[in-house]
Amino acid sequence: MKRRSWGMVFRNAAEGIVYGLRTQRNVRVHTGVAILMCAAGFFFRISRTDWMFVLTAVFLVLVTELMNTAVEAAVDLAHPHIHPLAKAAKDTAAGAVLLAAVFAVIIGCVVFIKPVMSWMGLP
């Protein structure tokens, strides 16, 4: 197999991200939420430790969304008709996204509840 240049590797990766953003509504939704989480982090001036948790959660969701997109595309290519194993593969990938999203919500609550309550003047 021919070795690809680093430039080509990054270009292919960027094309995959763009494909996900163009074709998958949930990738766009989670990207929007990721931007809002980061904006909230700057607004509330969260600590470096909190940034590590927020960024881990944000990237975990985005990575699992892109992996889900890849699994769906590969399954559709391999078996375009309804098949129990195709459904299992797609459902399992979607389950991974759900777990990542739940993790992100928990992190968001832990990191942002206290600053939001303080900002709102609540004890």
N, C-alpha and C positions, 0 to 999 in steps of 0.2 A: 504494500500500500504506500502510495506517495505521501511524503511528509508535507504538510501545509504550513505556510508561514503564519507567524503570530497574528499578523494583520488579517489574514483570511479566517483564522480561528475566531477572532473577535467580531469580524464582519458577520460570519455565520451565526454566532450567538446573538448579535444585535438583531439579525433578521428573524430569529426565533422569538425574541421579545416583542418585536413589532408585529409579527404574525399573531401572537397571543393578544396583544392590545387591539388589533384590527378585527379579529374574528370572535373574541370571547367577551361577552358582556361582563361576566364575573371578574375577569382580569382587569377590565377598566374600572369596575366598582371598587375592587380591592386596592387598585393603584390610587384611586381618589381618596379612599380612607387612609391609606399610607401617607399621602401628602398631608391630609388633615392631622394625623397623629404627629407628624414631624413639625408641622406648624404649631400645634399645641405644645409640643416640647420646647420650642423656642419661646413661645409666648409665656409659658409658666417657668421658664428657666430651670428645667429639671436637671438633676445631678448627672454626673458622668455615669454612675451606676445605673440610674434610671434610663439613661440613653441606651446603655447596652441592652437592657431588657426590651425597651421599645423597638430598637432596631432589629434585635433578634426576632421578635414577634412579627414585625412588618415583613422582613425578608423571608421568614419561614412561610408566611401566607403566600407571598408572591411566588416563591420557588415551588410550593406545592401546586399552586394554580397552573404554572407553566408545565409542570410534570403531568398534571391532569390533562392538559391540552395535548401534550405529546402522546399520552396513553390513548386518549380518544382518537387521535388521528391515526395512530398505528393500528388500533383495533378496527377502525372503519376501513382502512386499507386492506388488512388481512381478512376481514370477514364483514362485508358491508351489510349482510342480512342479520336479522335478529337471531342470536344464539345465546344460550345460557352462560357460556364461558365469557363471551364478549360483554354481556351485561355485568357479570361478576367483576371483570377487570375494570370496567368503567365505574361501577358503584364503589369499588374499593378505592380507586383513585379519588373519587369525589369524597369518600369518607375521610381520606387523609387531609383534604382541604378543609373539611368541616372541623376536624380536630385542631388543625392549625389556627383556624379562625376563632374557635372557642378559647384556645390558649391566648391569642392576641387580645380578645375581649377581657379576659382575666387580667392580663398584664396592664391593659389600658385602665381598668378599674383600680388596680393596686397603685399604679403610678399617678393617675390623674384625679382621683376622688378628693384627696386632701387639698391639692392646689385649687381645684374648682370650687370646693366648698369655701375655702378661704377667700377666693376672688369674689364669691357671691355674698360674703359677709356672714356665712353660717359657721357655727362652732364645730 
